[in-house]
């Protein structure tokens, strides 16, 4: 009887328990990786949107003769050719309008813009700065993410 090959019942139970622990731990690790990837994707989306908006504002300011902050939520930029560009935030979007043309939305439909503000200040060297602040929010992959953005642009 001692020469029989195979596992005893207790050995089989121990091996199944160890196998279950390993598989369970692997599933938890995979779930955490997927969860953190979704959060990272949302922050990448927000960063790309902010970069696009900042580039558009920089483009609008590139040949500006005059910059007027009508209120903290709206900005008028008068260009070399007397053309007026207006930037403002309304209902979760940033809009830009050139003269009498129709306004365009700068942000994508998957991102909401909140608390946009334009502030014209002077630095210590008496240079005029346009301080731009806003908060972007997205809810991709069922996860909501918000991030605040701020930058300064030198203006004439």
Secondary structure, 3 states (H helix, E strand, C coil): CCCCCCCCHHHHHHHHHHHHHHHHHHHHHHHHHHHHHHHHHHHHHHHHHHHHHHHHHHHHHCCEEEEEEEECCEEEEEECCCCEEEEEEECCEEEEEECCCCCEECCCCCEEEEEEEEEEEECCCCCEEEEEEEEEEECHHHCCEEEEEEEEEEEC
